[in-house]
């Protein structure tokens, strides 16, 4: 099996960096590496990797800081964090920084390959449209979402959405005010990835773009034990 996806591995441990590069290349990926956050930034100026595998604890700027910075810049590259700190609060800090997945060290490289492939499937633009389409633009406070163009606009201009985020918002808007289970959401997105974590991470990222306060959402609500519901409005 081959995969044309380009993976950027960032880790200050030369032995681990070389091991991951060799293993990922054998798995069919294209791979480039960096030993520091600064070196990773240099590569991102001229490369567009499909996914980043990023160590948390590095000399200089940490992986968490780099993740936060990239997400503030609306960089949509999926990020899998690697760290020896595996406590729940460490994982929460990683997700709050904007990471898409979190793998504690030590780990089996085969698990990393599986997580990378799952993440690439979830982050890829989804060609399949939901079975229902909103009849027109959807109002979200001061924002407007056009499901035909997959475009979210604010008073300051267009808000960048990934293909997956646009498909997710279209699916939710098509059934506005109806609770959608995670399984229904996954089916609308044309993927069999229905784990709670993958759906929840997608929702968290979308809330950051449409909500004034993502922790107290006005439009995209969680219905405990059932799923999510979008409630558009002025």
Helices and strands as residue ranges (DSSP letters): E 6-10, H 14-26, E 30-34, H 37-44, E 51-55, H 63-72, E 78-83, H 88-97, E 101-104, H 109-123, E 138-140, E 143-146, E 151-154, E 157-159, H 163-174, H 182-188, H 196-210, G 214-216, E 220-223, E 227-230
